[in-house]
Amino acid sequence: MALNLIKLCVGCESVEELEEWIGRRLREKEARGEPLEHFHTTRMVPKRVQDLTEGGSLYWVIKGIVQCRQRLVDIRPFRDGEGISRCHLVLEPKLMRTEFQPRRPFQGWRYLEPKDAPADMAAGSDSAQMPAELRRELTELGLL
């Protein structure tokens, strides 16, 4: 059974800004001749690796709302230069927008069961056509 992670996207104001950041990082890697893979580094290493990498995703909370996800490809534990245990969450670079789901702030990442994860947004849906700020306001009011 696939399992997901959820994490705050600190310093990011929108899904578009996250997409630009990922694109920039991949272009920089290409220019340096590094493998074109996208990953997020985290201090804590998930214990349920197999459940996460068998179809799981990392759901991003942007400005207090789950707005998108990235499929988890691999989880690679390592030790940094100071000997601290960390891991790379290797992610598919493509972001999938989700229905908005408000979340309170938390530290680190959390497991997210599939039943609790927001659904992917249908490409032609009315909410997909709305500006993100309007969707955010309507979600906060409980109208979406």
N, C-alpha and C positions, 0 to 999 in steps of 0.2 A: 504494500500500500504506500503510495507516494505521500511524503510529508513535506511541508514547506517551512521556510523561515520568514520572519518579518523583522524589519530593521528601519530605524529612522534614517532618512537621507538628509543628514545635517549639512547646512549651508547651501542647500539647493531650493530654489523658489518655485520650480515648475518641472513638469515632465520634459518639456522642450529643453530646459537648461541641462537636465541630466543627459538627454540624448546628445546635446552638443559636447558635453564633457567627455562622454564615452567616445564619440567620434574623434575628438582632439587627442585623447590618449592613444587610440588605435593608430592615428596618423603619425604620432610621435614614435611609437614602437616600430612602425613600418620604416620610418626614416632612419632609425638606429639599427635596422636589420633584425629586430627581435621578433619572436613568434607573435602573430596577430591573435592574441587571446585577451579577453577582458576578465579581470578578477577584482574582487574587493578583499582587502586584508582585514582580518579581525583577530582579536586577542584570544577569544575562547574558541576551542575546537569542538564542533558538534560531535556527540557520541553516536547519533543515529545516521551515520554517513550513507549507508546503503538505502535507507528509506528516503533520504533527501535526494540522492542522485538517480533514483528510479522514477523520474518524472516530476520531481519537486521543483519549486520556484522560490526565489527571494522576492518577497513583496515589499515595496518601498513606501514608507510613510513620508509624504512631503507636505509640510505645513499643517501637520496634524490630521492628515487624511491619507489613507491608502489610495494611491492613484494608479500604480502600475506594478508590473512584476517582470522578472527576468528568470528564465529557466536555469536551474543549477546544472552544470555540466560535470563538475568534479569538486572535490574538497581535498586540498593538499596541506597537511600540517607541515610546519617547519620551525626552526629556531632562528630568531633574528641575530644580528651582530652582537647583541648583549646577552644572548643565551635564553631569551624569553620565548616561550612557546607561543606560536601564532598559527594562523592558517590563511590560505588563499581560498576564497569561495570563487571558483571559476564559473563565470556566467556567460550565457549566450548574449551577445551584444545588443540584440534586438529587444526593445521594450514592448510589452503587451499592456495596453491601457486596461484598467479594470473599472468596475463601478466604484464610485467613491464610498469609502467606509471610514468614518471618524475613528481616531485612536488617540488615547492619552499618551503623553511622553513616557518613555522608559529608556533604560540604559541597555546597550549591547543589542543582541538579537534575541528573539524568542521563537520557539517552535510554533507553527500555525497549522492546525489540522485542516484538511481539505473542506470539511463541513463549515468551518469558520471563515474561510477565505472568500473575499469578494469575487464575484463572477467577472469573467472577461467582458469588456464592453463590446457589444455588437457594432461592427463598422458603420452600418447605416442607421443606427438607433437615434432617436431624438436627442438623448443626452450626449451622444458623440458629436452632434452638430452644435451643441451649446458651447459658448466660451467657458473655459475652465473656471474663471472667477465666478460666473453665474452659477455653474454647477456646484461650486464650493459653498456659496451662500445658500442655495436651495437645500443642499445636504445638511448644512449646519442648522437650518430651520426645520429639518425633518420632513421636507417636502419631496425629496427624491429618495 
